[in-house]
Every structure is written in C-alpha cells, then in structure tokens.
Amino acid sequence: MAAFDDTIPRVLSFYDQCPTAAENKYLMIGLNLMFLLASNRLSEFHMMLESIPQSIQSSNPYISTPVRLEQSLMEGAYNKVVLTEKTIPSHFYSIFIRIMMDAVRSDIAVSIEKSFKLLSTRDAANMLLFENDAQVLEFAKQRKWANENGCFMFETSVAQHDRPTLDTARIAKQTIFYAKQLEMIV
C-alpha cells in the first residue's frame, strides 16, 4: 500500500498533463479514491472528489463506485459494501473492498465483544457479513474467541463504577447560606 501511495500522485500528474482524455484516467482516479477511502483518509478523498465534475461523478462507474461506497460506510450500511464487491467496475478495486470489509468486520467484532456474553455461530456470521460459518470460525480464531457448542462466549469486562456520592449536608448548608445572603441583599 505504501508503494501505491508513493506512485499514484505521479500517475495522476501524468494524466493532468495529458492534453486529451486518456483511456485509463478515471480508472486511476477511482483507484486513488478507493485507496483513500480504504485508508480512512476522508478529507483527501473529498478534496479529490471536489476536483471531479458532478456529471462524471454520477456517470462514470470508476468514480461513482467509491462515492457509493463512502455513502454506505457513512450510513453504516455495511451490507452494501459487501454487495458492491460483486459489481465493481474493475478487478483492481477488489483489494480495497477487502481492506474496507476487514476494517468494518473489526469494528463490528469489537461491538459484539462488548455487547454479548453468548452468540451463536450463525448469528455471528450474519452480523459480520460472512457467507458461511467456516468463514466466521476462521475470523473468530484470529480474534481468539472461545467457541463452545456452536456459540461464541465473550467475557464482558464491565468496570465496576462506584456511584458518585453527594455531600448532601454540605450542599444543604451552602444553599441555606446563599439564601441568607440573598435575603440580606433584598
């Protein structure tokens, strides 16, 4: 990814200097948009998007795909990210979709670990947007989830917070003091 980050500005500057519309210009711009999105560099993503005419953003599949993906991610419609993988305009986009899906699954997994004590394999597969149980089992193995009888078990570490105590006697004395001060002013 670092090599891509180093190389893409040079490629894009070539297309900027090209007097005519080059064949792969929007493919390269779209790949850069996908890279920025997968790297969570949203400000750069939007700056680049601003330089592209609105008509091209909506009509060119190389540009409209990253735009739709960004909207889906911002809405939390992660299933649309999975569905986009099946309709990408170029096979070069698939690596970036996988990176985004890994990040999405990691975020979902953190929420699952904090929210559940017990979760069935099938439910975990649905929540994590996997197609089958084998994929979720491999994912769970990487995250070191305990699996017993087709269910994942999580140890929720709920921090025991001491309830804040109010010094009611001090507050009452202070309120009475303020009331007396107000009475003396009036």
N, C-alpha and C positions, 0 to 999 in steps of 0.2 A: 504494500500500500504506500510505503514511503517513496518508492520509485515512481509510482503513478502520480503522487503528489508533486514530485520534482519535475516530471516530464510533461504533464498536461498543460501547464502555462506556456511552454514552448510550442506545443502543438496548436494551442488556441491562438497564439500570436501569429503563427503561420497563416491560419485561416483569416485572421483580421487583415493581414497584408495582401491576401489573395484578392485580385480585382473582381473576379466573378464568384458566383455562389459555387462553392466546391461541393462535391458529391457527399462527403462524409462530415461536413462541418457540423450539422446538427446532431449527428451521432456522437461526435466528440464533446460537444457542449452538453448533450444529455448524459453522457458518461461522467462528465465532471459534476453535473448536478447530482447524479446518483452517488458519487463519491462523497460530495459534501454532505448529503443527506445521511449516508451511512456513517460518516464521521461525526455526526451531530454538530456540524458547523453551519447552523441555520442562518446566521447573519450573512455569511458569504454566499450561501445558497440563494437567499433573497436578493442580494446585490447582483448576482449574475442573472437571476431571473428578470430583474428590472431592465437589463440591457437587451432583452429579447422582446420583439414586438408581440403584443397581445394576440394578434391573429396567428402567429407561429406557435405561441404557447398552447393555443387550443387546437390547432390543426395538425401540427407535426407530432407524430407518435413518439419520436425520440425525446421531445420536450414535455409533452403532455403526460407521459408516464411518471416522471419524477414529481411533477406538480400534483398529480392524483395521489401518489404515494405519500407525499408530505401532508396533504389534506387528511388522508386516512390516519396517519400517525398522530396528527394533532387532535383528531376527533376521538382517538382511541379505538378506531375500527380496525383492529389488528387482523381480523379475518380477511379484510380487503387486501392487505399486504400479501397474504398467502395466495389469494386468488390472482393477484397481479403477476405472480411468477409464471402463471400458465399463459399469460397474454403479453409477455414482454416483446418489444419490437426488435430486440437483438439479443442473441445469446450472451453477449458481453455484460448485460445487465444482471444476469443471474447471480454472480458473485456478490454484488451489492445487496440484492434482495436477501440472500442468505445471511449476510452480515447484519442487516436490519432485523431479520427474524430471530437471529441469535440474541440480539440486544433486547428485543421485545419479549422473548421467552425468558430471558434472565430477569427482567423486571416483573413479569407475571409470577415467576418462581419465588422471588423474594416476597411478593404479596401472599402467595399460597403458604409459604413457610411461616409467615406471621399470623395468618388468618385461620388456619386449620390445625387441628390436632390429628385428624384422620381423614384421608381422602382416597377414594378408590382409584385404581389404575386407569379405568375408563374415563372417570371424571377428570383426572389429571391430564389425560391425553386430549380431551375436549378443550379444557381450559388453556392448555399450552399449544393448541392448534396443531397437534400431531395427527397423522392419518391412521396410525395403529398403535397398539400397546407396546410393540417391540421398540419403537422409536422413543416412547416416553420412558421405558425401562432403561434404555441407554442414557438418556438425559438425566434420569434420577440417579443412576450410578455415578455419573460425573459430579453431581451435586451432593453425593453421599447421603441420599435419602434412605431411611430404613423402610424396607418392604416386607410386609408380613401378610399372608393370606390374601394377596391381591389388593392390598391397601398400603398406602404410604403413611407413615407415622412421623409426626413432627413434634419436637419438644419446644413448645412455645415458652419463651423465657419472658414472662410478664414481670416486669420490675415491680416490686412492692413499693409503692409510693406511700410515704407517711402522709396522712391527711394533714393539711396545714391547720394549725390551731390558732385561734384568735384569742388575743388577750382582752377578753370582754370587760374585765374590771377596769383596765387601763383606758379602753375606748370609752366606757361609760363616764369615768372621771373626767376625761378630756372633753367629752361632749357637754357635761354639766358646766365645766369651766368656761367653755365657749359661750354657752347660754348666759352665764352670769356676766361675762364680758359684754355680750350684745345688749343685755338688759341695762348695764351701766351706761352704754353709749346712747341708748334711746332715752 
